[in-house]
Amino acid sequence: MSNKQYTASSIQSLEGMEHVRLRPSMYIGDVGLRGLHHLVYEVVDNSIDEALAGHCDTISVIIHEGNSISVKDNGRGIPIDLHEKEQKSALEVVMTKIGAGGKFDKDSYKVSGGLHGVGVSVVNALSTKLLATVYLNGKVYQQEYSKGAALADVKVIRTEEGRGTEVFFQPDGSIFADLIFNYDTLASRIRELSFLNKGITITLTDEREPNDDGTFPSEVFHSDGGLKEFVEYIDGNRESIMENVIFMEGERDDIPVEVAMRYNTSYTENLHSYVNNINTHEGGTHLTGFRRALTRTLKKFADELGLPAKEKVEVTGDDFREGLTAVISVKVMEPQFEGQTKTKLGNSEVASAVDKIVGEMLSNFLEENPAEAKIIVQKVVLAAKARQAAKKAREMVQRKSPMGGSGLPGKLSDCTSKDPAESELFLVEGDSAGGTAKQGRDRMFQAILPLRGKILNVEKAMLHKVYDNEEIKNIYTALGVSVGTEEDSKALNIKKLRYHKIVIMCDADIDGAHISTLILTFFFRYMKELVENGYVYIASPPLYLLKKGNKKIYTWNEKEREEETLRLSPDGKGVDVQRYKGLGEMNPEQLWETTLNPENRTLKQVTIDNAVDADNVFSMLMGDEVPPRREFIEKNAKYAKIDV
């Protein structure tokens, strides 16, 4: 026990930049890749806010060699004159003070995204170097910072006509675990912003590795159609049942609302909602207002046609959303966020605004387009029939659940531990590999569920077919989750989830990759909550075992095999190479040593950085449309390994 006295001198008061550097995750979520990319989003959000205020239409983002970033816009330029209260340049105040910025002044910005005034100063605090350049009044002003502190006063570096702000920053390697920006991740967010803010042009350039012709990879993102084009992009790999996207736009109680929607032949609901350009993954009041208006308006129209009564089915809100792709975007002056990740809108007045606008405009569309309206209603009636069949199949799943009295699946080899936090379930391809895994596992905390062959492709299956599938039933039952409510036939209850690590373990070949994709498609469409909570992983079994004398080395790809072979034998001779065609070729000890043992194994956690892109990939890879899949394979063929 320490004898040191606890007095006023023991209390530390960390202010501003010090606190950001000590607790960065409080400001940007984490210090992994997600947090690193969030720095870029915060700077870009400032430029987007200028665009929302009507002062900017062009933004440029550059990834420089060394993984530094520049973001430049043609907005008004951050003010450089003296801030009366702080007695410093307004630019320095914005860059070095938490909570400083024009976003709190409703005369400057009606609405804004980002972290509301803490964004660019947090980026500054977490960067070893930040250079702010302002083009204003025929001059170019500049100030340099390091770790949140200004290194000198604002200075004029040259005279030049033009306007705007450019922010260059180098993230701090002592803060972030990884400093390598992912081009595709940034492109996804920038594409999203271009759809959400039509008319703005955003350019992304990667200067780290030139193309064969000496130019740098670059894309220009611009949308004149806004949300209509967004829905067309999202639905690019699906077959639409209607020619045009329904677009609704209006303003109620100073809340601008935009909605675009279209129905397709799929069996899944695909809604994306945004508040001030922030993706509200957990939904909120704007989504509630949309669903309420959609159900009420379509039900009234269906009843007038008499189709539900004629077909002797009762339709619910769930039926109206099957095969629907929609984007809802609202701009709110004072958004109140709640939920686990602070991405759920809580403003009650927004539900009413969205409800009224969608209700009125959707009614007008149905009256003016009777042919398309009838197609939608017929789709809804078919969904209602399928839901009734799915309910019976779902009830069978529920009766087979652990709480239903019928016990666990016969193929499941459960673990001893009953603590979900320490328990792991391995979904293993085939009985042979399952047998090896059962012998090699640690029975205390590792459970094994063998899956027979390739599970159902849920992307192309009706709901009742999914719940009828034996392998999928076994997954539900083993996990201990319940599914379906009267309002939402796919709603997942994970309160009684039995494992907090669900590991997909398939062969390291093309068939294994296909099976992994089928299982991931199922989780993404029917158990997304498990992915969002970080419970789903993919195992990484080795491809080769190298032996020379008493030495043995496992390798996971061809490059590693070549390097390790030369390490064991400089001339490459005398090394015994065993190629694993499947998990079943390993003995239990080898499987434990390489793939099951927490001390040695590599598990890849499945995350969803961008729901739109994830949806696109799954619908493209597993859907009916062949051309997009062929294009994807051709584009990525250089990354693929083909076993002959």
C-alpha positions as CSV (number, residue, x, y, z in Angstrom):
1,M,0.0,0.0,0.0
2,S,1.3,3.5,-0.9
3,N,2.0,5.9,1.9
4,K,1.8,8.8,-0.5
5,Q,-0.9,11.3,0.7
6,Y,-3.9,12.0,-1.5
7,T,-4.0,15.8,-1.7
8,A,-4.9,18.5,-4.2
9,S,-1.5,18.1,-5.8
10,S,-2.6,14.5,-6.8
11,I,-5.3,15.8,-9.0
12,Q,-4.2,16.2,-12.7
13,S,-6.0,18.7,-14.9
14,L,-5.5,17.8,-18.5
15,E,-6.7,20.4,-21.0
16,G,-7.4,20.4,-24.7
17,M,-4.7,18.8,-26.8
18,E,-3.1,16.9,-23.8
19,H,-6.4,15.1,-23.1
20,V,-6.9,14.2,-26.8
21,R,-3.4,12.7,-27.0
22,L,-3.8,10.8,-23.8
23,R,-7.3,9.5,-24.6
24,P,-7.6,9.6,-28.4
25,S,-10.3,6.9,-28.6
26,M,-12.7,9.2,-26.8
27,Y,-12.5,11.5,-29.8
28,I,-12.0,9.3,-32.9
29,G,-13.4,5.9,-31.7
30,D,-10.1,3.9,-31.7
31,V,-6.4,4.1,-32.7
32,G,-6.6,1.3,-35.3
33,L,-7.3,1.7,-39.0
34,R,-10.9,3.0,-38.4
35,G,-9.6,5.8,-36.2
36,L,-6.8,6.6,-38.7
37,H,-9.2,7.0,-41.5
38,H,-11.6,9.0,-39.3
39,L,-8.9,11.8,-39.3
40,V,-9.4,12.2,-43.0
41,Y,-13.2,12.2,-42.7
42,E,-13.1,15.0,-40.1
43,V,-11.1,17.3,-42.3
44,V,-13.3,16.4,-45.4
45,D,-16.4,17.0,-43.2
46,N,-15.3,20.6,-42.7
47,S,-15.1,21.2,-46.5
48,I,-18.5,19.5,-46.9
49,D,-20.0,21.8,-44.3
50,E,-18.8,24.7,-46.4
51,A,-20.6,23.1,-49.4
52,L,-23.8,22.7,-47.3
53,A,-23.6,26.4,-46.5
54,G,-23.4,27.1,-50.3
55,H,-19.7,28.3,-50.4
56,C,-17.8,25.3,-51.8
57,D,-18.3,22.9,-54.7
58,T,-14.8,21.4,-55.2
59,I,-12.8,19.3,-52.8
60,S,-9.5,17.5,-53.4
61,V,-8.1,14.7,-51.2
62,I,-4.5,13.4,-51.8
63,I,-2.7,10.5,-50.1
64,H,1.0,11.4,-50.3
65,E,4.0,9.1,-50.2
66,G,4.7,8.3,-46.6
67,N,0.9,8.2,-45.8
68,S,0.4,11.9,-45.2
69,I,-2.9,13.5,-46.3
70,S,-3.9,16.8,-48.0
71,V,-7.5,18.1,-48.2
72,K,-8.2,21.2,-50.2
73,D,-11.4,23.0,-50.9
74,N,-12.6,26.2,-52.6
75,G,-14.7,27.4,-49.7
76,R,-14.5,30.8,-48.0
77,G,-11.2,30.0,-46.2
78,I,-10.8,29.8,-42.4
79,P,-10.7,33.4,-41.1
80,I,-7.2,34.5,-40.2
81,D,-8.0,37.8,-38.4
82,L,-7.6,38.3,-34.7
83,H,-10.0,36.4,-32.4
84,E,-11.0,39.0,-29.8
85,K,-11.4,36.6,-26.8
86,E,-8.3,34.4,-27.4
87,Q,-6.1,37.2,-28.8
88,K,-4.8,34.9,-31.5
89,S,-5.6,34.3,-35.1
90,A,-9.0,32.7,-35.7
91,L,-7.1,30.0,-37.7
92,E,-4.9,29.1,-34.7
93,V,-8.0,29.0,-32.4
94,V,-9.8,26.7,-34.8
95,M,-6.8,24.4,-35.1
96,T,-5.8,24.3,-31.4
97,K,-8.9,24.6,-29.3
98,I,-11.4,21.8,-28.7
99,G,-14.9,23.0,-29.4
100,A,-13.8,26.0,-31.5
101,G,-15.4,26.5,-34.9
102,G,-18.1,28.1,-37.0
103,K,-20.4,25.2,-36.7
104,F,-21.9,26.5,-33.4
105,D,-22.9,29.8,-35.1
106,K,-26.1,29.1,-37.0
107,D,-25.6,32.2,-39.1
108,S,-22.4,30.5,-40.5
109,Y,-23.6,26.9,-40.7
110,K,-27.3,25.8,-40.6
111,V,-26.3,22.1,-40.2
112,S,-23.0,20.3,-40.0
113,G,-21.6,16.8,-39.9
114,G,-18.4,15.6,-38.2
115,L,-17.8,15.9,-34.5
116,H,-19.3,19.4,-34.2
117,G,-16.3,21.6,-33.7
118,V,-13.8,19.2,-32.3
119,G,-12.8,17.6,-35.6
120,V,-9.8,19.5,-37.1
121,S,-8.3,20.3,-33.7
122,V,-8.3,16.6,-32.8
123,V,-6.6,15.8,-36.2
124,N,-4.0,18.4,-35.3
125,A,-3.5,16.9,-31.8
126,L,-2.9,13.5,-33.2
127,S,-0.5,14.6,-36.0
128,T,3.3,15.1,-35.8
129,K,2.9,17.8,-38.4
130,L,-0.1,19.8,-39.7
131,L,0.1,22.6,-42.2
132,A,-2.9,24.8,-42.6
133,T,-2.9,27.0,-45.8
134,V,-5.7,29.6,-46.3
135,Y,-6.3,31.3,-49.7
136,L,-8.0,34.6,-48.8
137,N,-8.1,38.3,-49.9
138,G,-5.6,37.7,-52.7
139,K,-3.0,36.3,-50.3
140,V,-1.9,32.8,-49.1
141,Y,-1.6,32.5,-45.3
142,Q,0.0,29.5,-43.6
143,Q,0.6,28.2,-40.1
144,E,2.5,25.0,-39.0
145,Y,1.6,22.9,-36.0
146,S,2.9,19.8,-34.3
147,K,1.0,17.6,-31.8
148,G,-1.7,20.3,-31.5
149,A,0.6,23.3,-30.8
150,A,1.4,26.1,-33.2
151,L,5.1,26.3,-34.1
152,A,4.9,29.9,-35.3
153,D,2.4,32.7,-36.0
154,V,0.3,32.8,-39.1
155,K,2.3,34.2,-42.0
156,V,1.7,35.4,-45.5
157,I,3.8,33.1,-47.9
158,R,2.8,34.7,-51.2
159,T,0.2,36.7,-53.0
160,E,-2.3,34.7,-55.1
161,E,-5.9,35.1,-56.2
162,G,-8.3,32.4,-55.1
163,R,-10.0,31.2,-52.0
164,G,-10.3,28.1,-49.9
165,T,-8.5,26.0,-47.2
166,E,-5.9,23.3,-47.5
167,V,-5.0,21.1,-44.6
168,F,-1.9,18.8,-44.8
169,F,-1.3,16.4,-41.9
170,Q,1.0,13.5,-40.9
171,P,-0.6,11.2,-38.4
172,D,1.5,10.4,-35.3
173,G,3.0,7.0,-35.4
174,S,3.3,6.9,-31.6
175,I,-0.6,7.1,-31.4
176,F,-1.7,4.9,-34.2
177,A,-0.9,1.2,-34.5
178,D,-0.9,1.4,-38.3
179,L,-0.3,4.4,-40.5
180,I,-1.2,3.0,-43.9
181,F,-4.3,4.5,-45.4
182,N,-6.5,2.2,-47.5
183,Y,-7.5,3.8,-50.8
184,D,-10.7,1.8,-51.1
185,T,-11.9,2.7,-47.6
186,L,-11.4,6.4,-48.3
187,A,-13.0,6.1,-51.8
188,S,-16.1,4.4,-50.3
189,R,-16.7,7.3,-47.9
190,I,-16.0,10.0,-50.5
191,R,-18.4,8.3,-53.0
192,E,-21.0,8.2,-50.3
193,L,-20.5,12.0,-49.6
194,S,-20.8,12.8,-53.3
195,F,-24.2,11.0,-53.5
196,L,-25.4,12.7,-50.3
197,N,-24.4,16.2,-51.5
198,K,-25.2,16.4,-55.2
199,G,-23.3,18.9,-57.3
200,I,-20.1,18.7,-55.3
201,T,-17.0,17.3,-57.0
202,I,-14.5,15.4,-54.8
203,T,-11.2,14.1,-56.2
204,L,-9.2,11.3,-54.5
205,T,-5.6,10.8,-55.6
206,D,-3.0,8.2,-54.3
207,E,0.6,9.4,-54.8
208,R,2.2,6.4,-53.1
209,E,2.6,4.1,-56.1
210,P,2.3,5.3,-59.7
211,N,0.5,3.5,-62.5
212,D,2.4,1.8,-65.3
213,D,2.1,5.1,-67.4
214,G,3.5,7.2,-64.6
215,T,0.2,8.7,-63.5
216,F,-1.2,8.2,-60.0
217,P,-4.4,6.3,-59.3
218,S,-7.2,8.9,-59.1
219,E,-11.0,9.1,-59.1
220,V,-13.4,11.9,-59.5
221,F,-16.7,11.6,-57.5
222,H,-19.6,13.7,-58.7
223,S,-23.3,13.2,-58.7
224,D,-26.0,15.3,-60.2
225,G,-28.8,12.9,-59.3
226,G,-27.9,12.6,-55.6
227,L,-29.9,10.0,-53.8
228,K,-31.5,8.7,-57.0
229,E,-28.1,7.8,-58.3
230,F,-27.2,6.4,-54.9
231,V,-30.0,3.9,-55.0
232,E,-29.1,3.0,-58.6
233,Y,-25.5,2.4,-57.4
234,I,-26.6,0.3,-54.4
235,D,-29.0,-1.7,-56.6
236,G,-26.5,-2.2,-59.4
237,N,-26.2,-5.9,-58.8
238,R,-29.9,-6.6,-58.4
239,E,-32.8,-6.9,-60.8
240,S,-35.3,-4.1,-60.4
241,I,-39.0,-4.6,-60.7
242,M,-39.6,-0.9,-61.6
243,E,-38.0,1.3,-64.2
244,N,-37.5,4.5,-62.1
245,V,-36.3,5.3,-58.6
246,I,-39.0,7.0,-56.5
247,F,-37.5,10.3,-55.2
248,M,-39.1,12.4,-52.5
249,E,-37.9,15.7,-51.2
250,G,-39.3,18.3,-48.9
251,E,-38.9,20.4,-45.8
252,R,-41.0,20.3,-42.6
253,D,-40.3,22.3,-39.4
254,D,-36.9,23.4,-40.8
255,I,-35.9,19.8,-41.4
256,P,-34.9,19.1,-45.0
257,V,-35.8,15.5,-46.0
258,E,-34.6,13.5,-49.0
259,V,-35.7,9.9,-49.7
260,A,-35.0,7.7,-52.7
261,M,-36.4,4.1,-53.0
262,R,-36.9,1.3,-55.4
263,Y,-38.1,-2.3,-55.3
264,N,-36.1,-5.3,-56.6
265,T,-36.6,-9.1,-56.9
266,S,-34.4,-9.8,-53.8
267,Y,-35.9,-11.0,-50.5
268,T,-33.9,-8.6,-48.3
269,E,-34.6,-5.1,-47.0
270,N,-31.8,-2.7,-47.7
271,L,-32.2,0.7,-45.9
272,H,-29.4,3.2,-45.4
273,S,-30.1,6.3,-43.3
274,Y,-28.1,9.5,-42.8
275,V,-28.2,12.6,-40.6
276,N,-26.1,15.5,-41.7
277,N,-24.1,13.1,-43.8
278,I,-23.4,10.8,-40.8
279,N,-24.4,7.2,-41.5
280,T,-26.9,6.3,-38.7
281,H,-26.2,2.5,-38.6
282,E,-28.6,2.0,-35.7
283,G,-31.4,3.9,-37.4
284,G,-33.5,6.3,-35.3
285,T,-36.5,8.5,-35.5
286,H,-36.0,9.4,-39.2
287,L,-36.2,5.6,-40.1
288,T,-39.2,5.2,-37.8
289,G,-41.0,8.0,-39.7
290,F,-40.1,6.5,-43.1
291,R,-41.3,3.0,-42.2
292,R,-44.5,4.3,-40.7
293,A,-45.4,6.3,-43.8
294,L,-44.4,3.5,-46.1
295,T,-46.6,0.9,-44.4
296,R,-49.6,3.2,-44.0
297,T,-49.5,4.5,-47.5
298,L,-48.9,1.2,-49.3
299,K,-51.4,-0.7,-47.1
300,K,-54.1,1.9,-48.0
301,F,-53.4,1.5,-51.7
302,A,-53.3,-2.3,-51.4
303,D,-56.6,-2.4,-49.6
304,E,-58.2,-0.2,-52.3
305,L,-57.0,-2.7,-55.0
306,G,-58.4,-5.5,-52.8
307,L,-55.4,-7.7,-53.4
308,P,-54.8,-8.9,-49.8
309,A,-58.4,-9.8,-49.4
310,K,-58.5,-11.6,-52.7
311,E,-55.4,-13.6,-51.9
312,K,-56.6,-14.2,-48.3
313,V,-53.4,-12.9,-46.7
314,E,-52.8,-10.3,-44.0
315,V,-49.9,-7.9,-44.9
316,T,-47.6,-6.4,-42.3
317,G,-44.9,-3.7,-42.2
318,D,-42.3,-6.4,-42.8
319,D,-43.9,-7.4,-46.1
320,F,-43.8,-3.8,-47.5
321,R,-40.0,-3.7,-47.0
322,E,-39.0,-7.0,-48.7
323,G,-36.9,-6.3,-51.7
324,L,-36.8,-2.6,-50.9
325,T,-33.7,-0.5,-51.3
326,A,-34.0,3.0,-49.8
327,V,-31.8,5.9,-48.7
328,I,-33.1,8.4,-46.2
329,S,-31.1,11.6,-45.6
330,V,-32.2,14.4,-43.2
331,K,-30.5,17.6,-42.2
332,V,-31.1,18.5,-38.5
333,M,-29.9,21.7,-36.8
334,E,-29.3,20.1,-33.3
335,P,-29.1,16.3,-33.8
336,Q,-29.4,14.2,-30.6
337,F,-27.6,10.9,-31.0
338,E,-28.0,7.8,-28.8
339,G,-27.3,4.1,-29.0
340,Q,-24.2,2.0,-28.5
341,T,-22.1,3.7,-31.1
342,K,-23.9,7.1,-31.0
343,T,-25.3,6.6,-34.5
344,K,-29.0,6.4,-33.6
345,L,-31.0,9.6,-34.1
346,G,-33.2,10.5,-31.1
347,N,-34.9,13.7,-32.2
348,S,-38.7,13.0,-32.0
349,E,-39.7,15.9,-34.3
350,V,-37.8,14.2,-37.2
351,A,-40.1,11.2,-37.2
352,S,-43.1,13.4,-37.9
353,A,-41.4,15.5,-40.6
354,V,-40.2,12.3,-42.5
355,D,-43.6,10.7,-42.0
356,K,-45.6,13.6,-43.5
357,I,-43.3,14.2,-46.5
358,V,-43.0,10.5,-47.4
359,G,-46.7,9.9,-46.9
360,E,-47.8,12.7,-49.1
361,M,-45.2,12.2,-51.9
362,L,-45.6,8.4,-52.0
363,S,-49.4,8.7,-52.3
364,N,-48.9,11.1,-55.2
365,F,-46.5,8.7,-56.9
366,L,-48.9,5.7,-56.5
367,E,-51.8,7.7,-57.9
368,E,-49.8,9.0,-60.9
369,N,-48.1,5.6,-61.7
370,P,-50.8,3.0,-61.2
371,A,-48.9,0.3,-63.2
372,E,-45.8,0.5,-61.1
373,A,-47.9,0.8,-57.9
374,K,-49.7,-2.5,-58.8
375,I,-46.3,-4.2,-59.3
376,I,-45.2,-3.1,-55.8
377,V,-48.4,-4.3,-54.2
378,Q,-48.2,-7.7,-56.0
379,K,-44.6,-8.0,-54.6
380,V,-45.9,-7.2,-51.1
381,V,-48.6,-9.9,-51.3
382,L,-46.1,-12.5,-52.4
383,A,-43.9,-11.4,-49.5
384,A,-46.9,-11.9,-47.1
385,K,-47.4,-15.4,-48.4
386,A,-43.7,-16.2,-48.1
387,R,-43.7,-14.8,-44.5
388,Q,-46.5,-17.1,-43.5
389,A,-44.5,-20.1,-44.8
390,A,-41.4,-18.7,-43.1
391,K,-43.2,-18.3,-39.8
392,K,-43.9,-22.1,-39.7
393,A,-40.3,-22.9,-40.6
394,R,-39.1,-20.3,-38.1
395,E,-41.2,-21.9,-35.4
396,M,-39.5,-25.2,-36.1
397,V,-36.1,-23.5,-35.6
398,Q,-37.4,-22.1,-32.3
399,R,-38.7,-25.4,-31.1
400,K,-35.3,-26.9,-31.8
401,S,-33.5,-24.2,-29.9
402,P,-31.7,-25.0,-26.6
403,M,-34.5,-23.3,-24.7
404,G,-37.1,-25.2,-26.5
405,G,-36.4,-28.6,-24.9
406,S,-35.1,-30.4,-28.0
407,G,-31.4,-29.9,-27.1
408,L,-28.5,-28.9,-29.3
409,P,-27.8,-30.2,-32.8
410,G,-26.5,-33.8,-32.8
411,K,-23.4,-32.8,-34.7
412,L,-22.4,-30.1,-32.2
413,S,-19.5,-31.0,-29.9
414,D,-20.1,-28.4,-27.2
415,C,-17.5,-26.9,-24.9
416,T,-17.6,-27.3,-21.1
417,S,-17.7,-23.5,-20.3
418,K,-21.0,-21.9,-20.1
419,D,-19.6,-18.3,-20.1
420,P,-20.2,-16.9,-23.6
421,A,-17.4,-14.4,-23.2
422,E,-14.8,-17.1,-23.2
423,S,-16.6,-19.7,-25.4
424,E,-15.8,-20.2,-29.1
425,L,-17.8,-22.0,-31.8
426,F,-16.0,-23.2,-34.9
427,L,-18.1,-23.7,-38.0
428,V,-16.1,-26.3,-39.8
429,E,-16.3,-27.4,-43.5
430,G,-17.2,-31.1,-43.6
431,D,-17.3,-34.1,-41.3
432,S,-13.7,-35.1,-41.9
433,A,-12.3,-31.7,-40.8
434,G,-14.9,-31.6,-38.1
435,G,-13.6,-34.9,-36.6
436,T,-10.0,-33.6,-36.7
437,A,-11.1,-30.3,-35.0
438,K,-13.0,-32.2,-32.3
439,Q,-9.8,-34.1,-31.4
440,G,-7.5,-31.1,-31.6
441,R,-9.6,-28.5,-29.8
442,D,-9.5,-27.4,-26.1
443,R,-12.8,-28.9,-24.9
444,M,-13.0,-26.3,-22.1
445,F,-13.8,-23.4,-24.3
446,Q,-14.0,-24.5,-27.9
447,A,-17.1,-26.0,-29.5
448,I,-17.1,-27.6,-33.0
449,L,-20.1,-27.7,-35.5
450,P,-19.3,-29.5,-38.8
451,L,-21.3,-28.2,-41.8
452,R,-22.2,-30.5,-44.6
453,G,-20.9,-29.2,-47.9
454,K,-22.0,-25.8,-49.2
455,I,-24.8,-24.2,-47.2
456,L,-27.7,-22.5,-48.9
457,N,-27.0,-19.3,-50.8
458,V,-29.4,-17.0,-48.9
459,E,-28.9,-14.2,-51.4
460,K,-31.2,-16.0,-53.8
461,A,-33.5,-17.9,-51.4
462,M,-36.9,-17.0,-50.1
463,L,-37.3,-16.6,-46.3
464,H,-39.0,-20.0,-45.6
465,K,-36.3,-21.8,-47.7
466,V,-33.6,-20.2,-45.4
467,Y,-35.4,-21.4,-42.2
468,D,-36.0,-24.8,-43.7
469,N,-32.3,-25.4,-44.4
470,E,-30.9,-28.0,-42.1
471,E,-27.4,-26.5,-41.8
472,I,-28.8,-23.0,-41.1
473,K,-31.2,-24.5,-38.5
474,N,-28.2,-26.1,-36.8
475,I,-26.3,-22.7,-36.7
476,Y,-29.3,-20.9,-35.1
477,T,-29.8,-23.7,-32.6
478,A,-26.1,-24.0,-31.7
479,L,-25.8,-20.3,-31.1
480,G,-28.9,-20.1,-28.9
481,V,-30.3,-17.0,-30.6
482,S,-34.0,-16.5,-31.3
483,V,-35.3,-15.0,-34.5
484,G,-38.5,-13.2,-35.7
485,T,-41.1,-11.0,-34.2
486,E,-44.6,-10.0,-35.5
487,E,-43.1,-6.7,-36.8
488,D,-39.9,-8.1,-38.3
489,S,-39.6,-11.7,-39.3
490,K,-35.8,-11.5,-39.4
491,A,-35.2,-9.7,-36.1
492,L,-32.5,-11.4,-34.1
493,N,-32.5,-11.7,-30.3
494,I,-28.9,-12.3,-29.2
495,K,-29.5,-12.1,-25.4
496,K,-28.9,-15.9,-25.0
497,L,-26.0,-16.1,-27.5
498,R,-23.8,-18.9,-26.3
499,Y,-20.5,-17.9,-27.9
500,H,-18.8,-14.5,-28.3
501,K,-16.4,-15.9,-30.9
502,I,-17.9,-17.6,-33.9
503,V,-15.1,-18.8,-36.2
504,I,-15.6,-19.8,-39.8
505,M,-12.9,-22.5,-40.4
506,C,-12.8,-23.8,-44.0
507,D,-10.1,-25.2,-46.3
508,A,-7.5,-22.8,-47.7
509,D,-8.6,-23.4,-51.3
510,I,-11.1,-22.0,-53.8
511,D,-13.9,-24.3,-52.5
512,G,-13.1,-23.3,-49.0
513,A,-13.3,-19.6,-49.9
514,H,-16.6,-20.2,-51.6
515,I,-18.1,-21.9,-48.5
516,S,-16.7,-19.1,-46.3
517,T,-18.4,-16.5,-48.5
518,L,-21.7,-18.4,-48.4
519,I,-21.5,-18.5,-44.5
520,L,-20.6,-14.8,-44.4
521,T,-23.5,-13.9,-46.7
522,F,-25.8,-15.7,-44.3
523,F,-24.4,-13.8,-41.3
524,F,-24.5,-10.4,-43.1
525,R,-28.1,-10.9,-44.2
526,Y,-29.6,-12.7,-41.2
527,M,-27.3,-12.1,-38.2
528,K,-25.7,-8.8,-38.9
529,E,-25.8,-7.9,-35.2
530,L,-23.2,-10.6,-34.5
531,V,-20.9,-9.1,-37.1
532,E,-21.4,-5.5,-35.9
533,N,-20.7,-6.7,-32.3
534,G,-17.4,-8.2,-33.5
535,Y,-18.3,-11.8,-32.7
536,V,-17.6,-13.3,-36.2
537,Y,-14.1,-14.4,-37.3
538,I,-12.4,-16.3,-40.1
539,A,-9.7,-18.9,-39.2
540,S,-6.4,-18.9,-41.1
541,P,-5.2,-22.5,-41.6
542,P,-1.7,-22.9,-43.2
543,L,-1.2,-24.0,-46.8
544,Y,2.3,-25.6,-46.3
545,L,4.4,-27.5,-43.8
546,L,8.1,-27.3,-44.4
547,K,10.5,-29.8,-42.8
548,K,14.2,-30.1,-42.7
549,G,15.8,-32.3,-40.0
550,N,14.2,-31.4,-36.7
551,K,12.9,-28.0,-37.9
552,K,9.4,-27.5,-39.1
553,I,7.8,-24.3,-40.3
554,Y,4.2,-23.6,-41.4
555,T,3.5,-21.0,-44.1
556,W,0.3,-19.4,-45.3
557,N,1.0,-18.5,-48.9
558,E,3.4,-19.1,-51.8
559,K,5.6,-16.2,-51.0
560,E,6.1,-17.3,-47.4
561,R,6.9,-20.8,-48.6
562,E,9.6,-19.6,-50.9
563,E,11.2,-17.3,-48.3
564,E,11.1,-19.9,-45.5
565,T,12.4,-22.7,-47.8
566,L,15.5,-20.5,-48.6
567,R,15.9,-19.8,-44.9
568,L,15.9,-23.5,-44.1
569,S,18.2,-24.3,-47.0
570,P,20.0,-21.5,-49.0
571,D,20.0,-23.7,-52.1
572,G,16.4,-24.8,-51.6
573,K,17.4,-28.5,-51.4
574,G,16.6,-31.0,-48.7
575,V,13.4,-29.3,-47.6
576,D,10.3,-31.5,-47.4
577,V,7.2,-29.6,-48.5
578,Q,3.7,-30.8,-47.6
579,R,0.8,-29.0,-49.3
580,Y,-2.4,-29.1,-47.3
581,K,-5.3,-29.6,-49.7
582,G,-7.8,-29.4,-46.8
583,L,-8.2,-29.2,-43.0
584,G,-8.8,-33.0,-42.9
585,E,-5.2,-33.6,-44.1
586,M,-3.8,-32.2,-40.8
587,N,-3.6,-34.3,-37.7
588,P,-5.3,-33.0,-34.5
589,E,-2.0,-31.8,-33.1
590,Q,-1.1,-29.8,-36.2
591,L,-4.6,-28.2,-36.4
592,W,-4.3,-27.2,-32.7
593,E,-0.8,-25.8,-33.2
594,T,-1.6,-23.7,-36.2
595,T,-5.3,-22.8,-36.2
596,L,-7.0,-23.5,-32.9
597,N,-4.4,-22.5,-30.2
598,P,-5.0,-18.9,-29.1
599,E,-1.2,-18.6,-28.5
600,N,-0.3,-19.2,-32.2
601,R,-3.3,-18.8,-34.4
602,T,-4.3,-15.9,-36.6
603,L,-8.0,-15.0,-36.6
604,K,-9.4,-12.4,-38.9
605,Q,-12.2,-10.5,-37.4
606,V,-15.1,-9.7,-39.8
607,T,-16.0,-6.0,-39.6
608,I,-18.3,-3.8,-41.7
609,D,-16.6,-0.5,-42.4
610,N,-19.1,0.6,-45.0
611,A,-22.5,-1.1,-45.1
612,V,-23.2,0.1,-48.7
613,D,-20.0,-1.5,-50.0
614,A,-20.5,-4.7,-48.0
615,D,-24.1,-5.0,-49.4
616,N,-22.8,-4.4,-53.0
617,V,-20.1,-7.1,-52.7
618,F,-22.5,-9.8,-51.3
619,S,-25.2,-9.1,-53.8
620,M,-22.7,-9.0,-56.6
621,L,-20.8,-12.2,-55.6
622,M,-23.9,-14.3,-54.6
623,G,-26.7,-12.8,-56.7
624,D,-28.1,-13.5,-60.1
625,E,-26.4,-10.8,-62.2
626,V,-23.4,-12.4,-64.0
627,P,-21.7,-9.3,-65.7
628,P,-20.8,-7.4,-62.5
629,R,-19.4,-10.7,-61.0
630,R,-17.3,-11.3,-64.1
631,E,-16.0,-7.7,-64.0
632,F,-15.1,-8.1,-60.3
633,I,-13.3,-11.4,-60.9
634,E,-11.4,-10.0,-63.9
635,K,-10.4,-6.9,-61.9
636,N,-9.2,-8.9,-58.9
637,A,-7.9,-12.0,-60.7
638,K,-4.3,-11.1,-59.9
639,Y,-5.1,-11.5,-56.2
640,A,-6.7,-15.0,-56.6
641,K,-5.1,-18.4,-56.3
642,I,-6.6,-21.2,-58.4
643,D,-6.0,-24.8,-57.5
644,V,-5.9,-27.2,-60.5
